[in-house]
Amino acid sequence: MLKQSLQFKLSQKLSPQQIQLMKLIQLPTQAFEQRLKQELEENPALENEKDSADDFDSDFDNTDETINDSESISTDDINIDDYLSDDEIPDYRMQTNNYSVDDEEKSIPYASGMSFTQHLINQLSTYRLDEDDYKIAEFLVGSVDGSGYLRRPLVDLIDDLAFTQNVFTTETKIEDILKIVQQLDPAGVGARDLQECLLIQLLRKPKNANVELAILLLSKTFEQFTKKHYKKILKKFNINEIELKNAILEIERLNPKPGSSYSGNTKMIEHIVPDFTVRINEGALVLSLNGRNAPELRVSRDYSNMLKGYKDTKQKSKDQKDAVLFIKQKLDGAKWFIEAIKQRQQTLFTTMNSIMNYQKDYFLSGDERKLKPMILKDIADKINMDVSTISRVANSKYVDTPYGTKLIKDFFSESMKNNQGEDVSTREIKKILETVIEEENKQKPLTDEKLAKLLKEKGYPIARRTVAKYREQLDIPVGRLRKKI
């Protein structure tokens, strides 16, 4: 049975402008610059003031008009005076600067030179290979990953060679060609696993007692070596601890990722541009926003002149009306974008300023043990913003401090109570755990249970499983794997 009813529903929806603003806030400096460049290319009514000799007002009166269908709107409803102004200084340029345009490094470095793969292929020309062998060698080199390893099974490569290179071969043949590839530099390239990679490097070294023993360790007792079962190794080879220690030192000098050592790759150098800078001036913290986040934008003078011409025309044709509707759309977009950038600057600065003041003890000392427990809601409540906004600022932004460039979200942490009932940051506990492990006797490394007992003695009553969790988050292996001779 069909039933028709009328239902009233109140819901809250974000406008497209609000959604775009949230996206702008989330962007780090470099991504924001790309977004700015895109907007300047797509909207001819928007100009970057530094690229123009003329100075023109970009601060227009607000309007609530929205154009969805240009043909259905009469140009008689457009108040052109709302888009024109004789004030030659935009109001956002009169605000107090908290950034420096001159202090910023605006170039983005890129690595130049030949790729790692090309570097290997160039070396193949020094070997005498027939046409099919060269194709196989070139294909193997092309299958080597950025770390220098050949991860794919040789059986799979046989099919690929047949389909892509029209070369029909056998696994034995590929094995033979792979041995040639493994002679290329850097040493260890073309290995199929870590054991083979280290052995390739050792076999190239000048032979001596330590190298010979290291080769035996990796070829005969690799699993025991990785698990640091040193007593079993000493017994198997009938050697003393000094001999074993010298052999281990030879292995530690090897490169487990030979491909990453090649500096001529074509990947872009990871280049972090801090969004904020915190400095200490006479005992006080000073926060500044990266000047690249504060572009000087204005509306095109040409578009303004078009509107003036339309206003002065007594008889307005249909083409002129269509043109002014197009101009109005672009002006609305430019006007909104300039306002959104101002809101973005204000949001970023306000949020980071609150974080800086909340963690004042850390920023003055650089001691991570002085980081207070802080969650997103703590900052959101202080500056009366939504938690999601704080998250957007924290997750992708960096701050340059006297102690290095830090990811802002790293300043946030949960709290735990110490034996005195005080709230302490989990970051503080991790730092103390890290210090305890650094100072332990490496011949008898501490178990998680003993670490938990030590932390409890220091006033941090946490369980063994919590110690294990924090240790894993710090990328510290279990006690057995931290053992040294």
Rosetta blueprint (number, residue, H / E / L):
1 M L
2 L L
3 K L
4 Q L
5 S L
6 L L
7 Q L
8 F L
9 K L
10 L L
11 S L
12 Q L
13 K L
14 L L
15 S L
16 P H
17 Q H
18 Q H
19 I H
20 Q H
21 L H
22 M H
23 K H
24 L H
25 I H
26 Q H
27 L L
28 P L
29 T H
30 Q H
31 A H
32 F H
33 E H
34 Q H
35 R H
36 L H
37 K H
38 Q H
39 E H
40 L H
41 E H
42 E H
43 N L
44 P L
45 A L
46 L E
47 E E
48 N E
49 E H
50 K H
51 D H
52 S L
53 A L
54 D L
55 D L
56 F L
57 D L
58 S L
59 D L
60 F L
61 D L
62 N L
63 T L
64 D L
65 E L
66 T L
67 I L
68 N L
69 D L
70 S H
71 E H
72 S H
73 I L
74 S L
75 T H
76 D H
77 D H
78 I L
79 N L
80 I H
81 D H
82 D H
83 Y H
84 L L
85 S L
86 D L
87 D L
88 E L
89 I L
90 P L
91 D H
92 Y H
93 R H
94 M L
95 Q L
96 T L
97 N L
98 N L
99 Y L
100 S L
101 V L
102 D L
103 D L
104 E L
105 E L
106 K L
107 S L
108 I L
109 P L
110 Y L
111 A L
112 S L
113 G L
114 M L
115 S L
116 F H
117 T H
118 Q H
119 H H
120 L H
121 I H
122 N H
123 Q H
124 L H
125 S L
126 T L
127 Y L
128 R L
129 L L
130 D L
131 E H
132 D H
133 D H
134 Y H
135 K H
136 I H
137 A H
138 E H
139 F H
140 L H
141 V H
142 G H
143 S H
144 V E
145 D L
146 G L
147 S L
148 G L
149 Y E
150 L E
151 R L
152 R L
153 P L
154 L H
155 V H
156 D H
157 L H
158 I H
159 D H
160 D H
161 L H
162 A H
163 F H
164 T H
165 Q H
166 N L
167 V L
168 F L
169 T L
170 T L
171 E H
172 T H
173 K H
174 I H
175 E H
176 D H
177 I H
178 L H
179 K H
180 I H
181 V H
182 Q L
183 Q L
184 L L
185 D L
186 P L
187 A L
188 G L
189 V L
190 G L
191 A E
192 R L
193 D L
194 L H
195 Q H
196 E H
197 C H
198 L H
199 L H
200 I H
201 Q H
202 L H
203 L H
204 R H
205 K L
206 P L
207 K L
208 N L
209 A H
210 N H
211 V H
212 E H
213 L H
214 A H
215 I H
216 L H
217 L H
218 L H
219 S H
220 K H
221 T L
222 F H
223 E H
224 Q H
225 F H
226 T H
227 K L
228 K L
229 H L
230 Y H
231 K H
232 K H
233 I H
234 L H
235 K H
236 K H
237 F H
238 N L
239 I L
240 N L
241 E H
242 I H
243 E H
244 L H
245 K H
246 N H
247 A H
248 I H
249 L H
250 E H
251 I H
252 E H
253 R L
254 L L
255 N L
256 P L
257 K L
258 P H
259 G H
260 S H
261 S H
262 Y L
263 S L
264 G L
265 N L
266 T L
267 K L
268 M L
269 I L
270 E L
271 H L
272 I L
273 V L
274 P L
275 D L
276 F E
277 T E
278 V E
279 R E
280 I E
281 N E
282 E L
283 G L
284 A E
285 L E
286 V E
287 L E
288 S E
289 L E
290 N L
291 G H
292 R H
293 N H
294 A L
295 P L
296 E L
297 L E
298 R E
299 V E
300 S L
301 R H
302 D H
303 Y H
304 S H
305 N H
306 M H
307 L H
308 K H
309 G H
310 Y H
311 K H
312 D H
313 T L
314 K L
315 Q L
316 K L
317 S L
318 K H
319 D H
320 Q H
321 K H
322 D H
323 A H
324 V H
325 L H
326 F H
327 I H
328 K H
329 Q H
330 K H
331 L H
332 D H
333 G H
334 A H
335 K H
336 W H
337 F H
338 I H
339 E H
340 A H
341 I H
342 K H
343 Q H
344 R H
345 Q H
346 Q H
347 T H
348 L H
349 F H
350 T H
351 T H
352 M H
353 N H
354 S H
355 I H
356 M H
357 N H
358 Y H
359 Q L
360 K H
361 D H
362 Y H
363 F H
364 L H
365 S H
366 G L
367 D L
368 E H
369 R H
370 K H
371 L L
372 K L
373 P L
374 M E
375 I L
376 L H
377 K H
378 D H
379 I H
380 A H
381 D H
382 K H
383 I H
384 N L
385 M L
386 D L
387 V H
388 S H
389 T H
390 I H
391 S H
392 R H
393 V H
394 A H
395 N H
396 S L
397 K L
398 Y E
399 V E
400 D E
401 T E
402 P L
403 Y L
404 G E
405 T E
406 K E
407 L E
408 I H
409 K H
410 D H
411 F H
412 F L
413 S E
414 E L
415 S E
416 M E
417 K E
418 N L
419 N L
420 Q L
421 G L
422 E L
423 D E
424 V E
425 S E
426 T H
427 R H
428 E H
429 I H
430 K H
431 K H
432 I H
433 L H
434 E H
435 T H
436 V H
437 I H
438 E H
439 E L
440 E L
441 N L
442 K L
443 Q L
444 K L
445 P L
446 L L
447 T L
448 D H
449 E H
450 K H
451 L H
452 A H
453 K H
454 L H
455 L H
456 K H
457 E H
458 K L
459 G L
460 Y L
461 P L
462 I L
463 A L
464 R H
465 R H
466 T H
467 V H
468 A H
469 K H
470 Y H
471 R H
472 E H
473 Q H
474 L L
475 D L
476 I L
477 P L
478 V L
479 G H
480 R H
481 L H
482 R H
483 K L
484 K L
485 I L
